[in-house]
């Protein structure tokens, strides 16, 4: 079984290529956020974001 660090490094590389994310952007994203972005790129229909997620993001990014 692959170790967490190996899988995380591989995934960080994938999002760097696909999304242009820098390492700090990758590590600040939640698994839910990353899954949503990758699902949108794949064309999967994403469920609407609930209010708790919106409020959490507003707290993280108060300037909009």
N, C-alpha and C positions, 0 to 999 in steps of 0.2 A: 504494500500500500504506500502511496506517495505521501511524503511528509507535508504538513501544512505550509511550511516555508517554501518548498518547491512549487507547490500548486499556486500559492499566492504570487510568487515571482512570475510564474508563467502567465497568470491572469493579468497581472499588472502590465506585462509586456503586450498582451493582446489589447487591453483598453488604451494603452499608449498609441498603438498603431491605428486602431479603429476610431478612437474618440479624441486622440491628441491629449489625453490626460497626463499630467505630470504625476510623479509618485505621491505627492501630498494630496492631490485631488482623489487619487485612487484610495488612499488610506482613510480619508475623511468620509468617503461615501459608505452608506450602509449597504449590506447585502441586498436589501429590498430595492434601494435606489439603483444599484448596479444591474440587478435583474430586470428592472423596469426599462432601463435604457437599452440593454441588450435585446430585450423582447421587442421594443419598438423598432430597433434596427432590423430585426428578423421579420418584422411585419406581423407579429403576433398581436392580437387585440389585448390591450392592457386594461385591467380593471381601473375604475376611477380611484383617485387618491382620496383617502378619507380625511376628515377634518383634523384628526390628531397629527397626521403627517404634515399637513399644511401648516399647522401651528408650530410644529417642531422646526420646520424649515424657516418660518418667519423669525423664530428665535435665533436661529443660526445665522440668518442673513437679514438683519433688521433694516438695512438700507434698501431692500427690495431686490 
